[in-house]
Amino acid sequence: MRIVVLVSGTGSNLQAVIDAVLAGSLDITIAAVGADRPGTGGVRRAADAGIPTFEVDFRSHAERSDWNRALTEAVAAHEPDYVVSSGFMRIVDEHFLDRFPNRYLNTHPALLPSFPGAHGVRDALAYGVKVTGCTVMIADAGVDTGPILAQTAVPVLPGDTEETLHERIKVEERALLIGTLRSLAAEADAGGPASDETVGA
Ligand code: GAR
């Protein structure tokens, strides 16, 4: 199974996937890592691991649709079975989603449908929930919507800050993403769902 990983930030979850592949505990190929801006930590981590990288800079495209098309082509060039958004903080459009139907995975640091968006950890903390967590899902055109594949709960501890809580969530998020990829790879080895079927439905 081939994946392309999209990142916008430090890529610590990507690093966990790279480490699992290198350790032989996750039998997939990371075909490439792409970013929506130059100079991300995620692209640096991939390059250090010898993984092909690409950057499709959102800010250098006048129209969002032009950027979406350029991103779609850059990803498709690596012929992935799945595309993984790992801290990729841009919404893709139907052009992208139609090219990878039910094949675009996303991770989110909250128990969706609670606390979607760019500040899932901060929003959960501000609301005062006692339990939050992480979600892996099939992404659609909405903000952190789409069919949920897996979730893990994480307790909010007294004195937690956004940083301490996010770090504990990320430990679970990495395991959840790797476990989900392992299941999808096993499914693909066994013949896999047709690309127009909903994975996990
Ligand atoms: C992860 O916690 C991911 O779930 C979150 O960004 C972090 C990226 O961390 N994504 C979202 O909030 C998407 N709505 P990383 O760059 O260190 O892997």
Boltz pocket constraint, residues with backbone or C-beta under 6 A from the ligand:
constraints:
  - pocket:
      binder: B
      contacts: [[A, 7], [A, 8], [A, 9], [A, 10], [A, 11], [A, 12], [A, 13], [A, 14], [A, 86], [A, 87], [A, 88], [A, 89], [A, 107], [A, 108], [A, 109], [A, 116], [A, 117], [A, 118], [A, 119], [A, 120], [A, 144], [A, 166], [A, 170], [A, 173]]
      max_distance: 6.0
